């Protein structure tokens, strides 16, 4: 008796602990995890940082360039026979020479190259920022897609469990009627086959739930075997925005439109870069150098051991095989292409909003119809099941009613899934 009581208490304590050990996630928590851990998005973040580094490089072209140099020349020569040079006998030996200096160069005028290059890098950085924002919104949409798909498969699993439970009851009724002689063996076998098919469908539904969970884990950037669960169900979230307001918000906030505008600015600055090739370049160079036979000489350098230099250089490109002209014409063509790309992007965004908005409207209407179908199919199934129990309906009518009920519930779940996905697409289109 004491063992039984201890076993019951152990079950009471252990079961709640196992339930609590499973992590429950909300949609917001899944999105947060994906933004922190998704490998593709993290790579995009690092790529965006590289674009920021290019801006610093462009600023650096406005500053002078400073170079320091130092060299140590060592020579070891051995003569086969002594030589007399300037009255001295030379037999060879070691010699060292040290040289050092610094040089400063500054571009005074480059035809506007540095200015347009800086503008180009800023535009490219802006384009990269909007590209990263689009990657973020796409990742959020992918998380919602996987999250809703997991919810859908969980709800379909519950439907299939209910179908199996009803199928078991129907099989028992068919078997009882067959044993009493009020139903044929064929009716019993049909019920048995249907029950077996329902069990196979249950196995498949359970597998779909696990696959959907693994997909959501992968999107969140964690192990596909990570255990968690969600307690929400697919619902009908209201969308208060009208179509015209949605289009205005999309034109204002959609990152691909902003990115195309930045790409257009970058193309226009490339025209300035190419045009600078027609203009002269003016630069100033200055420096100083030292030389000595030992390192100590650098502390007591005389005027003979050093020299200064200052130079002003002007260069003008006279002819280089039409390269400047070709670059300039190509840059102008790229501006035209960027303008067309911008218009196409706006059209694509408008189409995305239109499709999502129409899908939401379709979902609103179809969900209510699907709910009515579920109620009617459930009522019909209960009636046919009772009639079959009383011998007033055939097994085929019962199986048909069961299929209709299952189809109605599955269709209702699918309509909820499509509606939530359409809302997610519209939110992505308007920049939310």
SULZISUL-V295646 format. One record per backbone hydrogen bond with DSSP energy under -1.0 kcal/mol. NH is the residue of the N-H (numbers start at 1). CO is the residue of the C=O. If there is no record, write none. Layout:
# SULZISUL-V295646
nh co
NH CO
NH CO
This chain:
# SULZISUL-V295646
nh co
5 1
6 2
7 3
8 4
9 5
10 6
11 7
12 8
13 9
14 10
15 11
17 13
18 14
19 15
20 16
21 17
25 229
30 26
31 27
32 28
33 29
34 30
35 31
36 32
37 33
38 34
42 38
43 39
44 40
45 41
46 42
47 43
48 44
49 45
50 46
51 47
52 48
53 49
54 50
56 52
57 53
58 54
59 55
60 56
62 59
63 60
65 105
67 103
69 101
71 99
73 97
75 95
77 93
79 91
83 90
85 88
88 85
90 83
93 77
95 75
97 73
98 292
99 71
100 290
101 69
102 288
103 67
104 286
105 65
106 284
108 282
109 282
116 112
117 113
118 114
119 115
120 116
121 117
122 118
123 119
124 120
125 121
126 122
127 123
128 124
129 125
130 126
131 127
132 128
133 129
134 130
135 131
136 132
137 133
138 134
139 135
140 136
141 137
142 138
143 139
144 140
145 141
146 142
147 143
148 144
149 145
150 146
151 147
152 148
153 149
154 150
155 151
156 152
157 153
158 154
159 155
160 156
161 157
162 158
163 159
164 160
165 161
166 162
167 163
168 164
169 165
170 166
171 167
172 168
173 169
174 170
175 171
176 172
177 173
178 174
179 175
180 176
182 177
183 177
188 184
189 185
190 186
191 187
192 188
193 189
194 190
195 191
196 192
197 193
198 194
199 195
200 196
201 197
202 198
203 199
204 200
205 201
206 202
207 203
208 204
209 205
210 206
211 207
212 208
213 209
214 210
215 211
216 212
217 213
218 214
219 215
220 216
221 218
222 217
226 223
229 23
246 242
247 243
248 244
249 245
250 246
251 247
252 248
253 249
254 250
258 254
259 255
260 256
261 257
262 258
263 259
264 260
265 261
266 262
267 263
268 264
269 265
270 266
271 267
272 268
273 269
274 270
275 271
276 272
277 274
278 275
279 276
281 315
282 109
283 313
284 106
285 311
286 104
287 309
288 102
289 307
290 100
291 305
292 98
297 294
298 295
299 296
305 302
307 289
309 287
311 285
313 283
315 281
326 322
327 323
328 324
329 325
330 326
331 327
332 328
333 329
334 330
335 331
336 332
337 333
338 334
339 335
340 336
341 337
342 338
343 339
344 340
345 341
346 342
347 343
348 344
349 345
350 346
351 347
352 348
353 349
354 350
355 351
356 352
357 353
358 354
359 355
360 356
361 357
362 358
363 359
364 360
365 361
366 362
367 363
369 365
370 366
371 367
372 368
373 369
374 370
375 371
376 372
377 373
378 374
379 375
380 376
381 377
382 378
383 379
384 380
385 381
386 382
387 383
388 384
389 385
390 386
392 387
398 394
399 395
400 396
401 397
402 398
403 399
404 400
405 401
406 402
407 403
408 404
409 405
410 406
411 407
412 408
413 409
414 410
415 411
416 412
417 413
418 414
419 415
420 416
421 417
422 418
423 419
424 420
425 421
426 422
427 423
428 424
429 425
430 426
432 427
